[in-house]
Amino acid sequence: MGRWGSALERIRATRTGRLTLRIVIGVVGVAVVLIGLVLVPLPGPGWLIVLAGLAILSLEFEWAQRLLHFTRTQLERWWRWLERQPLAVRLLAGLVGFLFVGTVLRFSWAYGSSLLS
């Protein structure tokens, strides 16, 4: 388990420690998930940040463990399905993703510049 595991076990040894740890992990995990959700439509690692937030929440919450497992399973299924497809389908999936990001950037630029003027 290492250093972190033993430190967490010492904190969990008391009722106050368990409650404090649960609250801190909950607040940090929700904050990371919310930041990730805000970043999802933008180019970058929005979904990766959401998954990182779920991983943080899964340290203390059973529902987050189940949701993280479900999400990872679905993502793996998607990748396996995509790998089995012909090159044209994989290129089309990449093109759709590229067009989505381009559209989001275009709207962000248009609306962002109108808000600044």
Buried (B, 14 or more C-beta within 10 A) or exposed (E): EEEEEEEBEEBBEEEEBEEEBBEEBBEBBBEBBEBBBEBEBEEEEBBEBBBBBBBBBBBBBEEBBEBBEEBEEEEEEEEEEEEEEEEEEEEEBEEEEEEEBEEBBEEEEEEEEEEEE
